[in-house]
Amino acid sequence: MTIQIPDDLAHSLEEIAAAQHKSVAQVALDSLRAFFDGASSPGMVLHAVRALPHPSAEAVDDLDAAVAAGRLPVQDEDAFDSLRWHRVR
């Protein structure tokens, strides 16, 4: 595969490669791997989510109680049942 890049970017890669005693191709590959393995990678996000600790049973019970406490009461009557209709003659 051949990738064409601007001259200024090529010069920057050459400088980085010289400083790291690597080839330009190796620096480019390392940079691409770091980009795709970074936090923006869906695989890294999935890995981070899977690494989260599982909540305790008590924490789940507390959440269920908070959700139940925040529920509004259910109204059985229709919105129109509370209106009084008058027959106009």
C-alpha positions in Angstrom: 0.0 0.0 0.0 1.3 3.5 -0.8 0.1 6.5 1.0 0.8 10.0 -0.4 1.4 12.7 2.2 2.3 16.3 2.0 6.0 17.2 2.1 5.8 19.0 5.4 4.3 15.9 7.0 7.0 13.7 5.4 9.7 16.0 6.8 8.2 15.8 10.3 8.1 12.0 10.1 11.7 12.0 9.0 12.7 14.2 12.0 10.8 12.0 14.5 12.2 8.8 12.9 15.8 10.2 13.2 15.2 11.2 16.9 13.8 7.8 17.7 16.3 5.8 15.6 13.5 4.2 13.6 12.6 4.1 10.0 10.0 6.6 8.7 7.7 3.6 7.9 8.0 2.3 11.5 7.2 5.7 13.0 4.1 6.0 10.7 2.9 2.5 11.6 3.4 3.2 15.3 1.4 6.4 15.0 -1.4 4.7 13.1 -1.6 1.9 15.6 -1.6 4.3 18.5 -4.4 6.3 16.8 -6.6 3.2 16.2 -5.8 1.7 19.6 -6.7 5.0 21.3 -9.7 6.0 23.4 -11.7 6.8 20.2 -11.5 3.2 19.1 -14.8 1.3 19.6 -12.8 -1.7 20.9 -11.1 0.5 23.6 -14.5 1.9 24.7 -15.9 -1.6 24.9 -12.9 -2.8 26.9 -13.3 0.2 29.3 -17.0 -0.6 29.8 -16.3 -4.2 30.5 -13.6 -3.3 33.0 -16.0 -1.3 35.1 -16.8 -3.0 38.4 -20.2 -4.7 38.7 -22.6 -3.0 41.1 -23.3 -4.7 44.4 -26.7 -6.1 45.2 -27.2 -3.3 47.7 -26.4 -0.7 45.1 -29.0 -2.2 42.7 -31.6 -2.3 45.5 -30.8 1.4 46.2 -31.3 2.3 42.6 -34.6 0.4 42.3 -35.8 2.2 45.5 -34.8 5.6 44.0 -36.6 4.8 40.7 -39.7 3.7 42.6 -39.7 6.8 44.8 -39.6 9.0 41.7 -42.5 7.4 39.9 -45.7 9.5 39.6 -49.0 7.9 40.7 -51.0 6.3 37.9 -54.3 7.9 37.2 -57.1 5.5 36.3 -59.6 8.1 35.1 -59.5 9.5 31.6 -58.6 13.1 31.2 -62.1 13.8 30.1 -63.8 12.0 33.0 -63.1 14.9 35.3 -64.9 17.4 33.1 -68.5 18.0 33.7 -70.5 18.1 30.6 -73.6 20.3 30.5 -76.3 19.9 28.0 -77.2 23.2 26.4 -80.8 23.5 25.3 
